[in-house]
């Protein structure tokens, strides 16, 4: 089977969508499929291109047997709604040209956002008479509107209409969670064509990590109760609450807080940290995959935040990795969100309303003094993550795509 996969992010980006577009393509290649990846140049989540990529329009590469066709994309220094549209539009334009370079395929799989990439995919699905599958990792337009980042004006309405048309005209649309599925159903004329393919994790690769390396590298943290957030430092995450939690805990010298990663909101968070004069908080750049796993082994509690209003428009992909390492979670989110409901269902952490700082303080203190509960959360998470194992999820999805290809050829 010849498959073209398209995603704005791909290795060496190792956060967010890039994790899944890379591993999905790799899995198809491992099964003997002929895979072409249409993508951009690395930039995420630092929002900075590598020096050697600046000004380059196209590049061909090979990655684990996958043919890579990279195309130019505009990467703004400061992300605003208009610049974000320009960023995605330039990628889609050069993706269109790379689709031409790729040649006829048996199937097209698009990772969204950007949802406009689905429009490019639809054009070539018609030309090549092949199925188009859209994997929705995030609903950024819904999230931006609900969080007040974008006004419900003319441009928002046009983008919403385009989004609906793209999803309705795909052969199949898959989302990563049941609650996101409910949101997408309101956008698709034929709801029977959409389903859930959850994100996945290779559990085998999460085991056998030696403990102690991260704390040895950062000796100041050696005897501390470590609370860490690691991932994209974006507006949707609303990590202000972690900084205010750190401020509340300053008098207790047992605790130390880590914010690991890069993103559009990092400079603002650093400014808040300076204003609060935090002495128990450290910012680190995004870690390489092996270093990230070593960090997870050594921390006591993993913090995840999701601003009120973000709802079910995205689901933090990092949750599965945390569960696979058997680490407990402290989550600040809308209690009705998919994230909060999932943590409660799996019983792998404590969930607090995003705006309730006092309850966050209370839960953190309780957990730090209750090692049995921490261990139970970790064990429950590890037990639950088995249903998201890479082999099971991706074999199931690949079989569905093969069936669509067979139908299109008959």
C-alpha positions, -999 to 999 in steps of 0.1 A, spaced: 0 0 0 13 34 -10 4 60 17 10 97 18 10 111 53 9 148 58 16 167 90 30 202 99 52 185 125 75 155 122 108 143 138 130 158 151 100 177 166 92 154 196 63 171 212 26 173 203 14 161 169 49 154 157 52 124 181 22 107 165 27 116 128 62 103 131 54 71 148 23 64 126 44 67 95 72 46 110 47 19 119 33 18 83 69 15 70 75 -14 95 45 -32 80 60 -30 45 39 0 32 55 25 9 53 58 29 58 94 18 56 121 45 48 157 35 58 180 63 75 213 72 109 221 87 114 215 124 104 244 147 81 231 175 76 239 203 103 265 205 88 283 174 123 286 159 136 271 128 171 255 128 196 279 112 203 255 83 166 255 74 160 292 72 151 303 37 150 268 23 120 260 2 122 223 -3 142 193 10 142 156 4 152 133 32 148 96 43 138 87 78 135 50 88 126 40 53 101 69 49 105 94 20 103 129 35 93 159 14 98 190 35 84 224 24 88 259 36 66 274 63 66 308 79 74 306 116 66 339 135 88 350 164 56 360 183 25 339 177 -7 359 172 -40 347 156 -32 364 122 4 352 122 -8 317 131 -31 317 100 -1 329 79 20 301 94 -5 274 85 -13 289 51 23 289 40 27 253 51 -4 242 32 8 260 0 41 242 0 24 210 11 3 212 -21 35 214 -42 50 185 -23 18 164 -29 25 170 -66 61 158 -62 49 127 -43 30 112 -71 -1 91 -71 -9 73 -38 -33 46 -26 -44 66 5 -39 100 21 -37 105 59 -37 140 72 -29 150 108 -48 181 118 -43 209 128 -40 227 105 -74 218 93 -67 235 60 -43 207 52 -74 186 48 -84 208 18 -51 200 1 -57 163 9 -92 164 -6 -79 179 -39 -55 151 -44 -79 124 -31 -101 134 -60 -72 135 -85 -59 101 -74 -93 86 -67 -81 74 -32 -95 77 3 -87 107 25 -84 101 63 -82 130 86 -68 125 121 -79 154 144 -55 159 172 -68 193 182 -96 217 175 -77 250 176 -105 271 162 -129 260 188 -103 263 216 -93 298 204 -129 310 203 -139 295 236 -108 309 253 -114 344 239 -83 344 218 -103 349 186 -135 369 182 -166 354 167 -164 376 137 -164 373 99 -130 356 96 -139 331 124 -172 322 106 -154 317 72 -128 294 88 -156 275 106 -174 269 73 -142 258 56 -135 234 85 -170 219 82 -166 214 45 -133 197 48 -144 172 75 -176 165 57 -158 157 24 -132 134 39 -136 96 35 -131 91 72 -124 114 101 -109 101 134 -105 119 167 -85 110 198 -112 110 224 -150 104 228 -157 140 239 -138 154 210 -158 131 188 -190 148 201 -176 182 190 -167 169 156 -201 153 150 -216 188 150 -193 197 120 -198 166 98 -228 161 76 -224 123 77 -216 115 114 -213 78 106 -179 85 89 -162 96 121 -148 75 149 -121 74 176 -85 63 172 -69 72 205 -33 83 208 -10 55 217 23 47 234 49 19 230 48 6 265 80 -15 260 100 17 253 88 32 286 103 5 308 138 -1 321 148 35 326 175 39 353 164 62 382 186 89 397 202 104 366 180 135 364 184 144 401 222 138 398 223 163 369 203 188 389 218 183 423 198 212 439 167 189 434 182 158 451 161 156 482 131 177 470 95 166 464 94 174 427 63 186 409 68 189 371 51 201 341 67 191 308 55 199 273 43 228 253 42 261 273 12 275 254 -18 297 262 -42 268 263 -23 251 291 -27 282 314 3 274 335 -1 306 356 -18 284 382 14 262 386 34 294 393 9 306 419 8 272 434 46 274 437 43 308 454 19 294 479 43 265 488 74 287 491 75 284 529 77 246 527 112 239 516 104 203 507 89 213 474 104 223 441 86 230 408 98 224 373 84 238 340 101 220 312 96 229 276 92 258 252 62 275 236 45 307 227 36 315 264 70 309 279 82 345 280 51 356 298 54 328 323 90 337 330 79 373 336 53 361 361 79 340 378 102 370 381 73 392 395 65 365 421 102 362 429 100 325 430 129 306 445 115 271 443 108 270 405 131 261 376 124 265 339 142 241 316 141 238 278 124 208 262 142 176 269 153 150 244 132 118 245 156 98 266 163 126 290 125 132 293 120 96 304 149 99 329 132 130 343 98 112 346 114 84 366 128 108 391 99 132 398 73 126 424 42 142 408 33 153 373 12 184 369 -11 191 339 -32 222 335 -60 230 310 -75 264 311 -113 267 317 -130 270 283 -105 248 265 -129 220 273 -126 190 249 -110 208 220 -77 191 228 -64 162 250 -28 164 264 -8 137 247 17 136 275 -8 118 298 -2 84 283 36 87 288 31 97 324 8 67 330 33 43 313 59 54 337 36 47 366 36 84 378 8 100 397 -9 132 383 -22 164 397 -45 180 372 -60 215 372 -88 216 346 -125 220 340 -141 192 360 -164 183 331 -136 181 306 -124 148 289 -91 152 307 -106 154 342 -131 126 335 -104 104 322 -81 109 352 -110 101 375 -120 70 355 -85 57 355 -79 67 391 -44 78 384 -43 112 400 -61 141 418 -83 165 398 -89 200 409 -110 228 393 -86 250 373 -95 282 392 -93 267 427 -58 275 440 -66 267 476 -78 232 467 -46 227 446 -25 236 477 -45 212 498 -43 183 474 -5 188 469 1 188 506 -20 157 511 -4 138 483 31 147 495 23 131 528 5 100 515 30 77 497 5 49 495 -20 70 475 8 82 452 19 46 445 -17 35 439 -23 63 414 8 52 396 -1 16 395 -37 24 383 -23 45 355 1 19 343 -27 -7 344 -50 15 323 -25 25 297 -22 -11 283 -53 -5 261 -34 23 244 -4 2 234 11 11 200 7 -23 184 -30 -27 193 -40 8 183 -20 12 151 -28 -23 138 -65 -15 142 -62 18 124 -41 4 96 -66 -23 89 -94 3 86 -73 23 61 -66 -9 41 -103 -16 39 -110 19 26 -83 14 -1 -99 -18 -12 -133 -2 -14 -119 27 -35 -103 3 -60 -135 -18 -65 
